[in-house]
Amino acid sequence: MFKPKLNQHSRSSQQYQNLIYKPGYVKPSIKKEILEYLSTLYPIWEMRFSNSNPPPEGEPNRELLRPVYWLGNWQFACLDYYHPPKGIRNRCVSAEEYPTILQRMVSEIENEVRQSFSPKDIPENWHLNTCLINFYGNKYYDDTAVDCARVGEHKDFEPGPVASVSFGERAYFQFVKSEGKQQKSQVVLHQWLEDSSLQIFGGDKFKKQLFHRVQRVENKGIIFKELNTTGFETRRINFTFRYVPREHILPYRSLPENLRTDLKNYVTELANHSDFWKNQID
């Protein structure tokens, strides 16, 4: 039985079956170029639900805990994310391509996966063609800062291995076995994701059986000041790269009319700073 034990303060590479962790993976010069690219983006705040996908009865709509930006394809929260086998239609909207600096890094990560993972755990045509950029930190309500740097337990349902690159403060990351809403989840593995680190996980255990979550992000003075995040102070930036089959990705204009209406304000906001998104609504 797989019982990993990670030294949470170790700075050496760690590798187990279907799990890779490499601190210091991104060189400082590459990190600098990626951060310069991020300063050209304008992340948005999304609501979890919409008219076409209303919240459960008795619950209000709610804003996500952090601003986000997607590359490759955009999974708007109100479309209910990509969730095979049933949740594949009208979930993934074509988005901007990766910049060269990210595409180079993604190609290297894909090679790492093919060298380290069993072929049975890598789907046919798999490649990391979608990227969620999460901005973790403090949201300001007037002059009051509220720490929103966490993510509840969930699974990434996109097929194949998932890769995660982190910048900024360390994040306390856990794989957990969920016992249901009435019981506390059991932590199976925990580790700190450090600045410039790479984490890759896949296979049945980490993708299908276990949930994962970010319990907290350290607050030791690292702030990204060159980002276009409104009313928000970013302490950590995370890139999560996944795979969505090409046939499940649609341009915005091909969505049903009701879903285009749900997304119109988001796409209009994105179009203010992006030629790609401007072309989607012209």
N, C-alpha and C positions, 0 to 999 in steps of 0.2 A: 504494500500500500504506500502511496506517495505521501510522505510527511516532511515537507520542506521546512527548513529552519534557517531563516535569514538573519544575519547580524544587521540590525537596523542602522548601525553606524559604519558599516563596512564601505569602503570606497573602491573595492575591487569588483571586477565583473562577477556576476552570479548567473549560473545557468542550470536549469533543471529541465525535466521533460516538459516540453511545450511552454516553457517560461524562460525568458532571457531578460536580464537586467544589466545594463552597462552604464555606470556613472561616468561623467566626463566624455560622453560619446561625441557631442558636438564641439568642435574646436572653436576657440574664441573668435577667430576671424569669420567663421561661418555664422556663429551666433550673431555677431555684429551685423552682418548682411541681412540675416533674417529679421532682426529687430528693425532695421531700416525699412524693410519691406512692410512690416506690420504698421509702421507709422503712416503709411499711405492708405490704410484701410479704415473704414468707419463702421465698427461693430454696432449691432442693433440689439434692442431689447425686444424679446418676443413674449407674447402671451401664450399660455399653455393650450388654450381652447379657442374656439371660434364659433360662428353661427352654424356652420356645417358639422362641427365637432364640439358640441356643447359639453360643459363639465357635468359630472355625475349629479343627479338630482339632489338639491339642497346644498351644493358646494358652489362657491363663487369661482369665476375665472381668476387666474393668477399669473403674475409675471414670473419669468424664469429668474433664478437667483443671480444670474450674471449676463453680461452682454456676450454675444457670440458672433462668429463669422464662419462661413463654410466655403470651401473650395472644391472643385470637381463636380459635386452636386450638393444641393442644399436640402436638408431635411427639416422643413419648418415644423416647429413643435405642434402647431395646430393641425397639421396633416397626420399627426399621431405616429410619426417616425416609421422607419422600415422594420417590418416584423414578419418574416416568412414563417409559415407558408401562406397565410391568409393576408397579411398586411404588406402587399407588394405593389398594388396598383395606386397610382397617384400619390406616392409618398416621397419621391426623390425628384427634385427639380434641377435641371442643368444649371451649373454655376461656373464661375471663372476658373480657368485652368491654373495649375500650379505655376508660380514663378520658377525660373530656371534654378535658382538656389535650392528651392524645396524639391523640385523634380529630381535633381542630382541625389539629394539625400534619400528620397523615397526609393530610387533605383538601388542604392546601396543597401537599404533596409530589406527590400525584396530579395536581394541576393543572399542576405543573412538568413532570411526565413527559409529559402530553398536549400541552403546548406545545412540548416540545423533542425528543421521539422521533417517529420515523416511525410512522404507524398500523399498518404491517405488523409492527412489533415490539411492539405492545400487543395482547394477546389480547382477544377479545370478553368482556365482563363483568369485565375485569381491575380489581381494586382491592386495596389492600394490607390484606388481612384477617387476616394472621397476623404475630405479632411474637415473635422470640426475643430475650430479654434475657440477654446474657452478662456475667458479672462476671469481669474479668481481674485477676490479682494474685498474691499469695503464699499458698500453703497451708502451714499449720503442722503439723509432726509433733513433738509435745511442744513444745520451745522452739526448734526449728529451722524457719526459713522457707525454703520452696522456691518459686522463681519458676516459675509455671505460665502466665504471660501470653503465650500463643502459640496458633496454630491451624495445623495442617498443611494442605497443599494439598488443595482439594476444589472441587466445583461446587455451586451452588444450583440444584436441578432444578425448582423451582416455576416455572410459566410466566410470562413477562413480566419487566419490569424489577424490580430489587431496590433498596431504599433502606436506607441505613445512617446512623444518627446516633450520634455518639460524645461521651462526656464523660470528663474526666480527663486522664491522661497521653496523650501522643501514641503512636500505634501505627504501626509500619513495615509497610505493606501492599504486597503484590506480586501482580500478575497474572503467571502463569507458563505456559509451554508444557511439558507433562510429556513426558519422553522415555522413560518407563518406569522400573521399579524399579531397573534396573541402571545407569541413567545419571542424571546431575544435571539437574534441570529448568532450563530457560532462562528467565530473567527478561525479560519483555516490557515491563513498566511497573512502576514503584515510586513510592510517594508516602507521605507522613506524613499520617495522619488525626488532626487536632488536636481539642482540646476544643471542643465545641459545633458541630462541622462536620457537613455533610451530604455523603454520597456516593451517587450513583445510577448503576447500570450495567445494561445490557441488550443486546439484539441478539445476532446469531450469534457474533460474535467473543468478547465478554466472558461470555456465558452458556453457549454450547455448545462453543466451541473451547478457551478458556483456563481454567485452574484459578486459584484465588486462595488466599492464605494471609496470616496475620499472623506475621511473623518474630519480632517482639519488641515490647514495650511499655516506654517509658522509665520510669525509676525516679528521679524528681527531687523526691520528697517529697509528691506529691499522694496523700492517703489519704481514702477515703470512710468516715467513722466512724459514720454513723447507719444503716447497713444491717444487716439481720438475717442475716448470713452467719456461720456457725459455723466457727471454726478457720481463718478466711480473712481476708486483708487486701486490700481492693479498691483498685486503682490506676486502673482504667479500666472504664467501663460502655458497652456497645454495644447499641443497638437495631437489629435487622435486620428490616425489613418486607418481606414477600413475599405472593404470591397463591396460594391453594389454591381450586380450584373447589368451590362449596358442596356439590355432590353427593358429594364425597370426604371430607367431615367428618362424623363420627359422635359422638353422645354416648357417654360411657363405658359406660353400661348396655347399649348396642347392640353392643358388641364381643363376639366369641366368648368363651366362658367361660374358656378357657385364657389368653387375652390379658388379661382382667379380673383373673385371678389374678396374672399377671406384674406388673400395674400396681398391685395393691391397696395395697401398702405406700406407694408414692408418693402415690396419691390420698388415703389415710388421713392421711399427713403434711400434704398440702396442706389437707385438710379441717379440720385443727386451727386454721387461721388464716383460712379462706376460706369464707364462706357458700355461694358457688357450688359449690365442691368438696364441701362437706358435703351439699348437695342431691343430688349425683351418686351418693352411696352410701347415702342414707337410703331 
